[in-house]
Amino acid sequence: MKARQHRLALVLAAILLLGLAAWLVLSAFRENLVFFYTPTQIAKGEAPSAGLFRMGGMVEQGSVKRHPDGLTVSFAVTDMHRTVPVVYQGALPDLFKEGKGVVAQGRLQDGRFTAHEVLAKHDENYMPPEAAYALAQQEAKAKEANAAGDR
């Protein structure tokens, strides 16, 4: 093999290895990518019907029900317009309470959200940014609708 052919083979091998590494990184990234949806978006069918995603909002007052097995909890998450029932099996965070912000990660099954992970706020002023933004958008839409109805 001539020197020129040897260099060309090395360059091609390097390009192939870089391509393989990029493909592996992008595949891992795609598998770990989790999108956020509000209960209104879920009710409209914008959330994936099969697949993992996050849902956030407020835990609806009076909706927390503990099942007899002591591990399963049912509750509802609302964005003040729509409500989605949630089922979670495991220990809830200490700060989980009705009327407080929550983000749940899981998937839709049989018309309800089956959570694999539940995250609660960590102080009086915190709400997950996605949930705060979604709630602010919903409140602005409600104000616009009320203003249009008053005319």
Residue frames relative to the residue before (quaternion, step in Angstrom):
aa qw qx qy qz dx dy dz
M 1.0000 0.0000 0.0000 0.0000 0.00 0.00 0.00
K 0.4103 -0.7082 0.5212 0.2418 3.55 -0.93 0.93
A 0.6735 -0.5045 0.3632 0.4000 3.56 -1.26 0.41
R 0.6430 0.5278 -0.3214 0.4524 3.57 0.99 -0.83
Q 0.6683 0.4887 -0.2944 0.4773 3.60 0.93 -0.85
H 0.6218 0.5440 -0.3276 0.4584 3.56 1.08 -0.76
R 0.6611 0.4909 -0.3017 0.4805 3.62 0.93 -0.88
L 0.6420 0.5262 -0.3204 0.4563 3.58 0.97 -0.85
A 0.6444 0.5094 -0.3156 0.4750 3.60 0.99 -0.80
L 0.6503 0.5077 -0.3151 0.4690 3.61 0.99 -0.81
V 0.6527 0.5074 -0.3134 0.4673 3.60 0.95 -0.85
L 0.6594 0.4990 -0.3070 0.4711 3.59 0.94 -0.85
A 0.6415 0.5099 -0.3259 0.4715 3.60 0.99 -0.79
A 0.6463 0.5160 -0.3178 0.4636 3.60 0.97 -0.84
I 0.6447 0.5130 -0.3166 0.4701 3.60 0.97 -0.85
L 0.6524 0.5096 -0.3104 0.4672 3.59 0.95 -0.84
L 0.6641 0.4945 -0.3069 0.4693 3.60 0.94 -0.84
L 0.6439 0.5051 -0.3205 0.4771 3.61 0.98 -0.78
G 0.6432 0.5183 -0.3170 0.4660 3.59 0.99 -0.81
L 0.6497 0.5084 -0.3074 0.4743 3.57 0.98 -0.86
A 0.6545 0.5056 -0.3138 0.4664 3.60 0.92 -0.87
A 0.6511 0.5063 -0.3156 0.4691 3.62 0.94 -0.86
W 0.6451 0.5184 -0.3210 0.4605 3.60 0.96 -0.83
L 0.6601 0.5033 -0.3113 0.4626 3.61 0.94 -0.85
V 0.6519 0.5065 -0.3168 0.4670 3.60 0.95 -0.84
L 0.6824 0.4806 -0.2901 0.4682 3.60 0.87 -0.90
S 0.6261 0.5260 -0.3397 0.4647 3.61 1.03 -0.68
A 0.6598 0.4900 -0.3069 0.4800 3.59 0.93 -0.86
F 0.6386 0.5262 -0.3231 0.4592 3.58 0.98 -0.81
R 0.6690 0.5055 -0.3016 0.4537 3.59 0.88 -0.91
E 0.6546 0.5121 -0.3129 0.4596 3.60 1.01 -0.76
N 0.7453 0.3978 -0.2151 0.4898 3.60 1.06 -0.70
L 0.4937 0.6530 -0.4300 0.3807 3.58 1.26 0.04
V 0.0020 -0.8038 0.5926 -0.0526 3.57 -0.66 1.13
F 0.2584 -0.7895 0.5423 0.1259 3.59 -0.65 1.12
F 0.3807 -0.7168 0.5499 0.1971 3.54 -1.28 0.54
Y 0.0097 -0.7896 0.6131 -0.0237 3.59 -0.99 0.92
T 0.3908 -0.6842 0.5625 0.2506 3.55 -1.22 0.57
P 0.6604 -0.4879 0.3658 0.4382 3.63 -1.19 0.24
T 0.6200 0.5346 -0.3506 0.4548 3.64 1.03 -0.67
Q 0.6603 0.4944 -0.3074 0.4744 3.59 0.94 -0.85
I 0.6347 0.5169 -0.3312 0.4693 3.58 1.03 -0.73
A 0.6596 0.5083 -0.3074 0.4605 3.59 0.93 -0.89
K 0.6755 0.4788 -0.2891 0.4805 3.61 1.10 -0.65
G 0.5257 -0.6602 0.3985 0.3591 3.59 1.25 -0.11
E 0.4236 0.7219 -0.4552 0.3038 3.60 1.21 0.32
A 0.6259 0.5285 -0.3368 0.4641 3.62 1.18 -0.47
P 0.5755 -0.5964 0.4198 0.3700 3.60 -1.10 0.56
S 0.4284 -0.7108 0.4953 0.2568 3.58 -0.89 0.91
A 0.7604 0.1360 -0.0992 0.6272 3.56 1.19 -0.51
G 0.6427 0.4941 -0.3763 0.4486 3.54 -0.60 1.09
L 0.5669 -0.6226 0.4482 0.3000 3.48 -1.28 0.55
F 0.1690 0.7599 -0.6199 0.0990 3.58 -1.06 0.79
R 0.4361 -0.6757 0.5269 0.2752 3.54 -1.34 0.19
M 0.1099 -0.7608 0.6371 0.0559 3.52 -1.14 0.76
G 0.0057 -0.8251 0.5647 -0.0174 3.55 -0.94 0.83
G 0.2501 0.7326 -0.6095 0.1710 3.48 -1.30 0.45
M 0.6474 -0.4765 0.4016 0.4389 3.52 -1.14 -0.72
V 0.4581 -0.6341 0.5371 0.3156 3.57 -1.12 0.67
E 0.4205 -0.7332 0.4800 0.2347 3.57 -0.62 1.16
Q 0.5363 -0.6355 0.4605 0.3106 3.55 -1.01 0.92
G 0.8402 0.1944 -0.1565 0.4814 3.58 -0.96 0.90
S 0.5873 0.6246 -0.3623 0.3656 3.60 1.22 0.07
V 0.5687 0.6156 -0.3902 0.3813 3.63 1.17 -0.32
K 0.0350 0.7836 -0.6147 0.0834 3.55 -0.71 1.18
R 0.2203 -0.7693 0.5886 0.1143 3.55 -0.78 1.06
H 0.3783 -0.7394 0.5175 0.2060 3.57 -0.83 1.00
P 0.6726 -0.5368 0.3320 0.3864 3.61 -1.17 0.52
D 0.6118 0.5707 -0.3692 0.4045 3.63 1.08 -0.53
G 0.4674 -0.7195 0.4098 0.3097 3.59 1.29 -0.16
L 0.7157 0.4300 -0.2425 0.4940 3.57 1.24 -0.22
T 0.7057 0.4416 -0.2542 0.4923 3.58 1.10 -0.65
V 0.0585 -0.7860 0.6154 -0.0115 3.54 -0.97 0.98
S 0.1564 -0.7504 0.6358 0.0911 3.56 -1.07 0.84
F 0.1412 0.7638 -0.6232 0.0914 3.55 -1.07 0.76
A 0.3658 -0.7130 0.5504 0.2343 3.56 -1.26 0.18
V 0.2108 -0.7502 0.6155 0.1179 3.54 -1.10 0.80
T 0.0675 -0.8125 0.5791 -0.0056 3.57 -0.86 1.00
D 0.2369 -0.7256 0.6206 0.1799 3.53 -1.30 0.44
M 0.6185 -0.5752 0.2801 0.4563 3.52 1.34 0.59
H 0.7150 0.3597 -0.2611 0.5397 3.62 1.28 0.06
R 0.7867 0.0754 -0.0201 0.6124 3.56 0.96 -0.85
T 0.2185 -0.7618 0.5996 0.1113 3.52 -1.26 0.52
V 0.1238 -0.7756 0.6162 0.0583 3.57 -1.05 0.82
P 0.3725 -0.7176 0.5376 0.2392 3.60 -0.82 0.96
V 0.1379 -0.7902 0.5961 0.0362 3.56 -1.04 0.88
V 0.1059 -0.7473 0.6519 0.0728 3.54 -1.14 0.73
Y 0.0046 0.7961 -0.6030 0.0504 3.55 -0.87 1.00
Q 0.1353 -0.7741 0.6140 0.0738 3.56 -0.98 0.86
G 0.6035 0.5130 -0.4117 0.4508 3.54 -0.49 1.24
A 0.6450 -0.5011 0.4028 0.4131 3.52 -1.34 -0.12
L 0.3466 -0.7372 0.5461 0.1954 3.55 -0.83 1.01
P 0.5862 -0.5606 0.4288 0.3977 3.61 -1.13 0.50
D 0.6200 -0.5706 0.3920 0.3691 3.59 -1.13 0.63
L 0.7159 0.4583 -0.2521 0.4625 3.60 1.04 -0.72
F 0.4360 0.6912 -0.4632 0.3429 3.60 1.26 0.11
K 0.1838 0.7763 -0.5815 0.1596 3.60 -0.69 1.12
E 0.5923 -0.5443 0.4524 0.3850 3.54 -1.26 0.40
G 0.7975 0.2822 -0.2261 0.4830 3.55 -1.03 0.83
K 0.6470 0.4963 -0.3153 0.4854 3.59 1.27 0.07
G 0.6223 -0.5672 0.4015 0.3603 3.55 -1.27 0.42
V 0.0210 0.7862 -0.6156 0.0495 3.52 -1.13 0.76
V 0.1099 -0.7335 0.6635 0.0983 3.54 -1.26 0.55
A 0.0817 -0.7926 0.6040 0.0148 3.56 -0.82 1.04
Q 0.1888 -0.7673 0.6033 0.1078 3.55 -1.01 0.84
G 0.3552 0.7187 -0.5352 0.2663 3.54 -0.85 0.98
R 0.4647 -0.6572 0.5064 0.3094 3.57 -1.10 -0.72
L 0.5350 -0.6054 0.4832 0.3373 3.54 -1.29 0.41
Q 0.0929 0.7703 -0.6254 0.0824 3.54 -0.98 0.94
D 0.8584 -0.0430 -0.0031 0.5112 3.56 -0.77 1.07
G 0.7363 -0.4549 0.2328 0.4435 3.59 0.90 0.90
R 0.7203 0.3297 -0.2574 0.5534 3.57 1.22 0.21
F 0.5005 -0.6463 0.4970 0.2912 3.52 -1.28 0.43
T 0.1616 -0.7695 0.6127 0.0796 3.59 -0.70 1.08
A 0.2021 -0.8200 0.5305 0.0738 3.55 -0.34 1.29
H 0.2474 -0.7449 0.6026 0.1438 3.54 -1.14 0.78
E 0.7783 0.1016 -0.0431 0.6181 3.54 1.29 -0.46
V 0.0893 -0.7807 0.6173 0.0390 3.58 -1.01 0.83
L 0.1083 -0.7871 0.6069 0.0218 3.55 -0.83 1.07
A 0.1371 -0.7892 0.5951 0.0651 3.58 -0.91 0.91
K 0.6474 -0.5187 0.3852 0.4042 3.54 -1.28 0.36
H 0.3604 -0.7660 0.4928 0.2010 3.58 -1.14 0.51
D 0.7919 0.0585 -0.1086 0.5980 3.62 1.19 0.02
E 0.7458 -0.4415 0.2675 0.4211 3.57 -1.26 0.13
N 0.7534 0.4090 -0.2117 0.4693 3.61 1.08 -0.64
Y 0.6363 0.5771 -0.3254 0.3952 3.58 1.20 -0.17
M 0.0930 0.7168 -0.6900 0.0369 3.48 -1.20 0.76
P 0.5756 -0.5777 0.4117 0.4067 3.62 -0.90 0.71
P 0.5728 -0.6414 0.3779 0.3431 3.62 -0.81 0.95
E 0.6454 0.5235 -0.3306 0.4474 3.58 0.97 -0.81
A 0.6708 0.4919 -0.2983 0.4681 3.58 0.96 -0.87
A 0.6421 0.5194 -0.3264 0.4598 3.59 0.97 -0.82
Y 0.6545 0.5079 -0.3054 0.4695 3.58 0.95 -0.87
A 0.6692 0.4990 -0.3008 0.4611 3.59 0.89 -0.93
L 0.6602 0.4945 -0.3148 0.4696 3.61 0.95 -0.81
A 0.6351 0.5226 -0.3286 0.4642 3.59 1.01 -0.78
Q 0.6402 0.5152 -0.3215 0.4704 3.61 1.00 -0.79
Q 0.6653 0.5034 -0.3066 0.4583 3.58 0.91 -0.88
E 0.6465 0.5125 -0.3176 0.4675 3.60 1.01 -0.80
A 0.6424 0.5181 -0.3223 0.4637 3.59 1.01 -0.81
K 0.6450 0.5097 -0.3186 0.4719 3.61 0.99 -0.80
A 0.6492 0.5150 -0.3190 0.4600 3.59 0.99 -0.82
K 0.6452 0.5143 -0.3181 0.4670 3.59 1.01 -0.80
E 0.6360 0.5222 -0.3199 0.4697 3.59 1.02 -0.82
A 0.6629 0.5038 -0.3031 0.4636 3.58 0.95 -0.91
N 0.6546 0.5036 -0.3084 0.4720 3.59 1.00 -0.81
A 0.6490 0.5151 -0.3123 0.4648 3.57 1.00 -0.84
A 0.6563 0.5009 -0.3062 0.4739 3.58 1.01 -0.79
G 0.6609 0.5103 -0.2976 0.4629 3.59 1.10 -0.69
D 0.6429 0.5352 -0.3171 0.4469 3.60 1.16 -0.56
R 0.5914 0.6141 -0.3633 0.3757 3.58 1.16 -0.44
